[in-house]
């Protein structure tokens, strides 16, 4: 089970950057930090939130893939039967 939770370092880095982007979006919405004058706070918060979610998707996909392989290995080992 511990093998399911181990993620490659690039995926963990993307996950961390995504979390930081979502936290930045929340901070903008609650006026904890100020947005640059060139862009509105709402637009920047929306962009940061979407980017953060997209950056977190690879980790979620990898965890779901590994979980599916662990729960139903016969679905993923079809090439072994032909040997």
N, C-alpha and C positions, 0 to 999 in steps of 0.2 A: 504494500500500500504506500510505502514511503516513496517508491519510484514514481507514483502518479503525481506527487506534489513537487518533484524536482523539475525545475524549468531551466532551460539554457539561459546563460547570462544575457544574451541580446534580448530575449523575450522578457526577462525580468527588468531590464533597463527600459524597454518600451512600456511595461506595466507601471513602473515608477514615474516615468515622465507623464503618462496618462493620468495617474492619480494627482500629480502636481498640477496638471492643467485643469482638472475638475475642481480641485481646491481653489485654484486661481479664479475660476468662473464663479464659484460660490462667494469668494471674497469680494469680487467686483459687484455682484448682485446686492450684497449686504453693506456696500460702501465701506468695507474695511481697507480697501486700496483704491486708488484713483486711476482711472483710465487715461491714456494720453489724449491730448486735445484733438488729435486728428480723427479719432474714431469714438463712437458713442459707447458707453458702458454696456448697454444691452447687447449691441452687436458683437463687441469683443467677448462678452461672457458667453454668448451663444456659440461663437467660433471656438473658444477654448473648451467648452463643454463637448462639442461634437468631436473635436480633435482628440480630447482626452478619452472619450468612449472608443473611438476608432483605434487609438493606440493600445487600449486594453483588450481588444478583440483577439489578437493572436494568442495571448495567454489563456483566455477562456476557451478558444477553439482547441488548443493543444490539450488542455485538461479534459475537455469533453471527448476528444479523440482517444486519449489514453484510457479514460474510463470505459468507453465503449469497447475498446480492445480487451480490457480486463474482464468486462462482464460477459462478452460474447466472443471468445477467441476463435471459435469455429467459423465465424463470419469473415475473419481477416486472414485466415491461414489456408485459403483455397489453393494457393500455388504450391503448398507443401504436399497436397494430395496427388498432384500430377507426377511427382518425382518417383 
